[in-house]
Amino acid sequence: SFYQQLKVITRSGATFTERDVIPVRFVPMTGEVERRP
């Protein structure tokens, strides 16, 4: 598993603000979706 940060990106005119919200875990998809071409 890999850990990443969930981010909220807010736009105000031409300016963007990025804010980390919570840590999340990336889990690769398994099962039926892996067998699709």
C-alpha positions in Angstrom: 0.0 0.0 0.0 1.0 3.5 -0.6 0.1 6.5 1.5 -1.0 9.8 -0.1 -2.7 13.0 1.0 -6.2 13.9 0.1 -6.1 17.5 -1.1 -8.7 20.2 -1.5 -7.8 22.7 -4.3 -9.8 26.0 -4.2 -9.9 28.5 -7.0 -10.3 32.2 -6.4 -10.1 34.1 -9.7 -6.7 33.2 -11.2 -5.3 32.0 -7.9 -5.4 28.4 -6.6 -5.0 27.3 -3.0 -4.0 23.8 -2.1 -4.8 22.3 1.3 -4.0 18.8 2.7 -7.0 17.3 4.4 -6.3 13.7 5.6 -3.8 10.9 4.8 -5.3 8.2 2.6 -4.0 4.8 1.5 -3.8 3.8 -2.1 -4.9 0.2 -2.7 -4.4 -1.3 -6.2 -7.6 -2.6 -7.8 -7.8 -6.4 -7.8 -10.2 -9.1 -8.9 -12.5 -8.7 -12.0 -11.1 -5.4 -13.0 -7.6 -6.9 -13.4 -8.9 -9.5 -15.9 -10.4 -6.9 -18.3 -8.3 -6.2 -21.5 
